[in-house]
Every structure is written in structure tokens, then in C-alpha cells.
């Protein structure tokens, strides 16, 4: 364990409204069943599990806005996440958020950015994902909000989402790095190019190797910032190793590449908060993906082979 070891709080956000497939609301339970809390304690963390933020099921709701499916309950859940997490980041405890779909990052990133912004400081963000999550209501073909949270975090999209917490952007584009992307919509591709965020695709990883790319990502996200948040969508990993995810895309990171990416984050000593999202137990094989997600969390938080 590295010298940044400190008390940690786990907060689950079983939001299952942002995507097109059901099941990610069960991930907070499956990750705990995979032994998350005990394994964190074993590598030296003082773990407090704060349980789950309440999130409604889509079967109980109507889609009120065609261009932003389930906007109101997603917004309410992200605001509840912000409220629940305010005391975590401010207390010096490491906040570990468990999704749910990637929409939860609009609340988690707001929570960790808020005290920094109030103090005139900046948050760095590394977003590991097969997808860009950079759509807006105008570019999205599905109207699923889990395809929009990275854009929202840098201040693009529907104002009701952008303004969560009463401040925006949560993170500046130049402090934001997208890693592992391999599936983009045409509209978000254009937005990404215009936005000023840094992007490393799977081709970049193929050409230069995972160590070089993640090292660059860490350098970019920490060069001008005072804290680092990692948002890990488990579909960053190839479905051969992580079959139980919300949206599978072949050609992702392999098992050791994914671990090395997280180990490099740990080695940087800069990580101050993290969320792990889009594990879908319905599509999984004997909780295999949840077990991998827990392993990756441990690698990011300092577990070493020797």
C-alpha cells in the first residue's frame, strides 16, 4: 500500500435509468458479494460502507422527455449522490462510488469537484471507457443519458444536468483524459474534437502500449490540478475478460493491461476519488466481471504483487 493510504468510504448508486439494458442496478450488491469491503481492509484501508443512495426502477416510471430519457429521476439521483458524498470528500476520507450506469458520474464528479472549486482549485479526470459518453441531447440517437456524462462534466449538454450542484464545469477540458475509447457516435466524435479534452483510443494503446498511454493520461490530468478522479467503466476491458457489462464492445484492454492501468494510477500517488460503473450481473458469468472489477479497484488503491 502506498503512502496515500487513508480512511475510505464506499457509496453505492444503483442507478439503472441511463442505459438501454436493465441490470446495472444489481452491481452494487454483486461488487459487495465479491468481497470488496473485506479485500480493501486486507490491503490496509479503513473501510466505512455507507450503503446505497436510493434510486428508482425504470418499471415504475414514465419517460417524460423524448430527448433525455428519465431526466428527472436521474437528476434527482445525482443530486442525492452529491448530497450523500459531501461529507465524505470533505472529511478526508477517500470516496469510492459504485454504479449503476455511468450517469452516476454526474453526481460523483460534482461531489469531489465542489470543495476544490470553492477553494479555487482544480480536479483532474481520467475516464476509462469503450465509449465517449460525450453526447448531448442533440447528438444522441438513443436519448440515453449514460452516453452524456463526460460532456456534462466539462459543461456541455442540458443545463439541468450541467448545473448539478450549482457550479460548472466540474472539470476543465484540458484537465480531462478519455482512455480506451473504441465506439463513438458521429455527433460526439465531432464534439470531442472541438472540446479540448485529451483522448487516447485503443489504437493508441495498440501502438504505444498501455504503460505509455496511461502514464501520459496521468501526466495530463495532474499537470495543473490539485486532485485526481478516475471514472472506470468496466467495458474499458475486453468482453472476453469482462462479459457482464452494460454495453459490450470487442477490442478492449486485456486482463493485464487493465490491471497495469490501475497499478500506474496507484503508483502516481495522485488518486483522490474513484467510481466504478456499468457492471451488469445479468450478462455476467458466475460473478466473473464483478470479481474483476473488485480486483481493478484494489490495483488502483495500492494492492501489489510483491
Secondary structure, DSSP 8 states (H G I E B T S, - for coil): --TT---EEEEEE---SSSSSS-GGGHHHHHHHTTHHHHHHHTT--EEEEEEE----GGG-----TTSTTHHHHHHHHHHHHHHHHHHHHTT-EEEEEESSGGGHHHHHHHHHHHHHHTT--EEEEEE-SB-----TTT-SS--GGGTHHHHHTT-S-HHHHTGGG---SS-GGGEEEEEE-B--HHHHHHHHHH--EEEEHHHHHHH-HHHHHHHHHHHHHSS-SEEEEEEEGGGB-TTT---BSS--SS-B-HHHHHHHHHHHHHHT-EEEEEEE-B-GGG-STTHHHHHHHHHHHHHTT----
